[in-house]
Amino acid sequence: MEIIHRKNEVRTIIKEAKTRGKIIGFVPTMGYLHHGHISLIRKAIADGCFTIVSIFVNPLQFGPDEDFQRYPRDLVRDLSMLKKEFVDVVFVPSTDEMYTKSHLTEVRVPVISEKLEGKFRPGHFTGVCTVVAKLFNLTSPDKAYFGWKDAQQLIIIKKMVVDLDLHIEIVSVPTVRDSDGLAASSRNKYLSEQERKKALVLSRALQKIKEMVELENITDSEVLIATGKKIINSEDVELQYLEAVELENLEPVSVIKNNTGILGAIKVGKVRLIDNIIWE
Amino acid sequence: MEIIHRKNEVRTIIKEAKTRGKIIGFVPTMGYLHHGHISLIRKAIADGCFTIVSIFVNPLQFGPDEDFQRYPRDLVRDLSMLKKEFVDVVFVPSTDEMYTKSHLTEVRVPVISEKLEGKFRPGHFTGVCTVVAKLFNLTSPDKAYFGWKDAQQLIIIKKMVVDLDLHIEIVSVPTVRDSDGLAASSRNKYLSEQERKKALVLSRALQKIKEMVELENITDSEVLIATGKKIINSEDVELQYLEAVELENLEPVSVIKNNTGILGAIKVGKVRLIDNIIWE
């Protein structure tokens, strides 16, 4: 496993792998890896890719009052996890390597970036799209792997790829959950034991909705959302949104069917958590 | 010379040329070709490139009150000119081929896109950057050719390429002028004979400034700009701006030196024209 820090090293290694006929699989991460990331990496390796993982806590996607400074970091642990997975290359750039002091350019996907998470994290997805576009240009992958946990991010990245004529297949991988049902996230580390118990209400509400749809055939969004909100509001957490939407454009839907999902966010103490159920 | 209309044809031809070890040279145009375009193409061919020229009048870079509909088009003439230059590929996509109905993504270079032209054409450079990013992703060129005539565009594209880690060399080519001094532009077609005479005041003013700098060693921007404005205002045209700026960031400069330029725009009747002098 090669660990590299420079853009020109990425280009050289990727070019060389392409010359050898390799399919490039790219997994962008902010590090502090968990089972969710590992499932993306295993998918890339199962697909036979020459697999490059990036670890970069991207300042551009954090708001001024958000957790950029305290976002969990543990490179030693990350690298040891990646080595066990037989990753080919880990790209760990510094902020100065990724952004010049005079950086200006933004890649934006308006409309769908302003919904749901966008209302609570203005500018977040522009930061995500900008860094992902840069990383795509550096790694020129054939396939890039994203988790359904960050459903809105996945949908926005897919849209960006189509709109900008990037020749990359975006591979989506199901959300990985801990045994208690909580969706795997680096931010779960912020939760105290008591907060974690409270946080479970989001996955519990989504699980209840899933059962109503799939076992009881209840597909009326209003009924499902009302049930979900009732469950969430029974716990000492702040419900930020719970919405049934079309997956392609994140427009509200009145009936759950294929290509819709229910996306939610709560705040537990100071910690924001997101989760969803998707009908692909 | 191959004439193609589809994105997948571009990818196939470029991939095949790269396999044969070719360096890809890309010249994006909006058609209605003139000597300025031809000088870009000749530079690409002189550089030994497998040369692809795009002809696409990009709706995204025209404001609602601008000349998208009436922008001059003459594909038959363009193709015959390109054939004589031994261009390898001409890519002529339709608007529907370039943009899906649900297109959303924008590539923006804030700050420098809002200066000079940006004040008169809000959103223009976002339209330019978005289509150029798409065309770059489709043609994956090693080199792309832009004229100094559109100095702000050239500077913004260079910035976008650096900021987004696009692995493309932007080659800049000097402005080509007609024998009367008017900078070559497809929009010159809009000018009546009388308007054309009036329009010459811009290149005349810039030429006077050039002489003051290079022959008389006058480098005080205030003096140079005042002289230029006086010349322009002596004619029946509307001066929109005439500014001395740093080439890299388009910030005003008080003294002309290397890496500065004086950029101007006038309106003659209903026709906007731009021109500049550059000290590289």
Interface residues (C-beta under 8 A of the other chain):
Chain A: K7 R11 T100 S102 H103 L104 T105 E106 V107 R108 V109 P110 V111 I112 C129 T130 A133 K134 N137 L138 K159 M160 V162 D163 L164 D165 L166 H167 E248 N249
Chain B: K7 R11 T100 S102 H103 L104 T105 E106 V107 R108 V109 P110 V111 I112 C129 T130 A133 K134 N137 L138 K159 M160 V162 D163 L164 D165 L166 H167 E248 N249
